[in-house]
Amino acid sequence: MSHAALTSTTAFKALAQHAPDAQRWSMRDLFAEDPQRFERMSLEAAGLFLDYSKNRVDGRTLELLVSLARERGLEQQREAMFTGAKINNTEGRAVLHTALRAPRDASLAVDGQDVIADVHAVLDRVRGFTDAVRSGSWLGHTGKPITDVVNIGIGGSDLGPKMVCLALRQYAHPRLRMHFVSNVDGHDIDANLQDLDPATTLFIVASKTFTTAETMMNAQTARAWFLRSAPEDALARHFVAVSTNTEAIRAFGIDPANMFPFWDWVGGRYSVWSAIGLPVALAVGFGYFADFLAGAHEMDQHFRSAPLEENMPALLALIGFWNRQFLGAGSVSIAPYHQDLNRFPAYLQQLDMESNGKRVTRDGQPVDTPTCPVIWGDCGTNGQHAYFQLLHQGTDLTPIDFIAALRPAHEYENHHAALLANCFAQSEAFMKGKTPDEVRADLAQQGLDAAEVERLVPHKTFPGNIPSNTILVEYLTPHALGALVALYEHRTFVQGVLWNVNSFDQWGVELGKVLARKIESELTGQAQPDLHDSSTNGLIARAKAAV
């Protein structure tokens, strides 16, 4: 296993020698020269199909990338993660989101504790509680069943369950409406509480320590809102917690029997598989939540056992590394051609950028290459009428991941044919582009004179040669979604190994929080403004004057 500087490794040096030739390749030529390219550069795993043929790589590129992964110790690091080694070295923790979706008959001990047994004990409690709410046997304090569920969290405890609930809306309980509050901005909770009836509303407060500033401010606001029309002893029927702080939740008014714990080896952005997924189990039912876990577990098994040359997460990661390091791609656009995946790009932003947005290696040395690209995107076809212009004709190279379901969950077949046509056409257009000669031929057919043709040619030329992956599922089922999310989790892990960064801490989140607590006390008059820079002092003064 190599912990040397990335650029000093044998495989990296070989890739650097290979890259100048590859940078000049035309994907049009690569396809023309190899009629079997699609068959050779696509694979299936856990119900997903990946086409990675529209990338500027050949067999030699992939061979060198796999060699780099082996030189960086990927296979050993992968096994260390799955077996509970404390690979989160800055916090001294194991990283075991994979254990959250392991079957009941599996076994894994961490510090002498069987974590699989612990996981399933909590899942059994989640099943019992969610079955009661969904069946209507769990009643609010006035004897009415729950109609609205408000999840109060932030980061992974918001983005994960929100994304999954939206993605699986077709499976949702017809009586239960799901709401998500995360922003400390009061407009967020205000908009969510507007039309709710306290007598039929259930709040989930998701905070491991029950001290997360934004979450607890929103939780206290929700508590005060509820108590305006209900007695304090009614709190236990309307508030539950995903936490480990028994005393704090009891003081809040939550019955400890309705506290659903998780563990320090579960990072926030990897936590939707745990009790953090309680809103998902409420929305779609525990059976479908179990299918979601099973899809992720199937991808886990593939990632853990498949040779790197045929390993979907590894290949996706290696090609992404190639695009970032050797093609200079500073961002990646996620384009789900499925409206129910509209929060998936935002989910991946946190997963990837909070994990690998690092500037030092695991041993604290500066990295010697670029690390995580910016992740962004939106649903197709909306993106086509917005930012695809930049992707096609802008000055930056931006690879794209297209994601689509072959079959819809609706009856409007003409819509779905149009959707898939756009998805496949865009991936072809990004690969092929449009040459000046092709533009001239089109314009000449329209009867334009030669001078006008030449004037328009540069504006209508598309360089193409833009890398993309296409990921297909048959239907967007809970199983397929679980596999899809796990695919990107493992891709993130692989790239972290290549860069030798700790993908499982997030110290960059903390600095602003510390400063915010100080400035908040100054804004509210509880402390005198300290000597900040002149800009910050000026902004504080304007805010205080506006009160």
Secondary structure, 3 states (H helix, E strand, C coil): CCCCCHHHCHHHHHHHHHHHHHHCCCHHHHHHHCCCHHHHCEEEECCEEEECCCCCCCHHHHHHHHHHHHHCCHHHHHHHHHCCCCCECCCCECCCHHHHHCCCCCCCEECCEEHHHHHHHHHHHHHHHHHHHHHCCCECCCCCECCEEEEECCCHHHHHHHHHHHHCHHHCCCCCEEEEECCCCHHHHHHHHCCCCHHHEEEEEECCCCCCHHHHHHHHHHHHHHHCCCCHHHHHHCEEEECCCHHHHHHHCCCHHHECCCCCCCCHHHCCCCHHHHHHHHHHCHHHHHHHHHHHHHHHHHHHHCCHHHCHHHHHHHHHHHHHHHCCCCEEEEEEECHHHCCHHHHHHHHHHHHHCCCECCCCCECCCCCCCEEEECCCCHHHHCCHHHHHHCCCCCCEEEEEECCCCCCCHHHHHHHHHHHHHHHHHHHHCECHHHHHHHHHHCCCCHHHHHHHHHHHCECCCCCEEEEEECCCCHHHHHHHHHHHHHHHHHHHHHHCCCCCCCHHHHHHHHHHHHHHHHHCCCCCCCCCCHHHHHHHHHHHHHC
